[in-house]
């Protein structure tokens, strides 16, 4: 994914690409205006989710924005609950069953953010939150 992103954004000299551990970011405190994650959190154990959010909070400036996109969760769509519960059984997704049961909105708020919006888009949920 990183190599494809580098290729797609080759004409954007102000963008740097860094591969690393989201729970131990190599950046200064309050260095960024925004932080984003796309389909990563359902791949993480619960404690790592909290560590990554703590790092996002650390590197964001005051009022910085967190933009999160990942799988919807059980509370987001009752009609799709059956599929969310079956998915980790048919695919190798070791942390997904826990992820869908624990609303990310609460975890994000517990990490020092205020939810601005949480919007499901079919199987994807987008959460925008502000550092407080």
N, C-alpha and C positions, 0 to 999 in steps of 0.2 A: 504494500500500500504506500509506503514511504517513497519508494522509487517511482511509482506511478504519479504520486502527487508532485514530486520534483519535476517529472517530465511535463505534467499538465501545467505547472506554474513556472516553467523555465523563464518566461518573460517578466517575472515579478521579482526584481532584484532585492526588494526589501523583506522578502520572506525567507526565514531560515528553517531548516528541517533538522530536527534533533530526535534521535531515538533514545529512549531511556525509561526509567522506572517512574511512573506517575506518582508514586508515594514518596519519591526523593528527587524532586526537581532541582536542576542545577541553576536556579535563578534566584535573584535577590528578592527580598520581601517587597511587596507592593510595586512590582515591576510592570504589570500588565493591566490594560483596560478591560480585557475580555479573556475568557478561558472557555474552551469548548471540548466536548467529548461526544463521539458518535459511535454508538453500539459497542462500548467497551465495558460498561458496568455490569452487565449480565454475565460477563466472563470472569468476574472477580469474586473471591470469597468476601463475605460480609465485612470482616475487619479491614480488608484491603480497600473496599469501597470507602470506608470512613477515612482511612489514611489519605487516599487520593483526594477526597473532598477537603481535607485539612490542608493539603498542599495547594489546592486551587485557591482556597481562602487566603493562604499565606502570600502567594505570588500576585494576587489581585490588589489593585489600588482600592482606596475607599470608594464605595459605590460601583466598583467594577462588576461586570456582568458575567455570569456563568450561563452557558447555553449547553443544554444536555439533550441528546437524542438517543433513544434506545427503545427496546421492546416495551409495548404496553404491559401493564401489570393487571393482576386479577381484579382489582377495584375499578379499572378503567372501562371495562366493557363486559357486562354479564353474558352477553351472547357469545363471546369468544373464549370464555373461561375454560371450556372443555379442551380447546386447542392448546391453550397456554399450559394446562396441567399435563397434557399428553406429550407435548414437544420434547421435554428433557428425557422422556422414556424412549423415544424413537431415535434421538440424536445424541451425540456425545456432548452434552452441555451440563457439566457437573455442578455448576453453581446457579443454573437457571431456575430450578424449582424454588430455591430460597429467594432469589431475586424477585420473582413474580409475587411472592407473598408479603414482601416488605416494601411499602410505598416509598419511592425515592423522594417524594416531596418532603416527608417527615425527616428522612436522613439528611437531605440538603439543608432543611431548616435547622436541624440539630448541629450542623457544621458551621453555622453563623451566617446563613443567607436568608433573605426574605424572598419568597416565591412571588414573581411578577405574573407569571402565567404557567399553566400546565394544560397542554392541548394534545389530545390523542388524534392521530391521523391514521386510521385503520389499524395497522399492527405496530406503528411507531408512536411514541410519545415524545413531545418536545417540551422541556421545562426551561423557562428563563427565570433566573434568580439574580438578586442584587446582593452584593456583600454588605453586611451591616456590622 
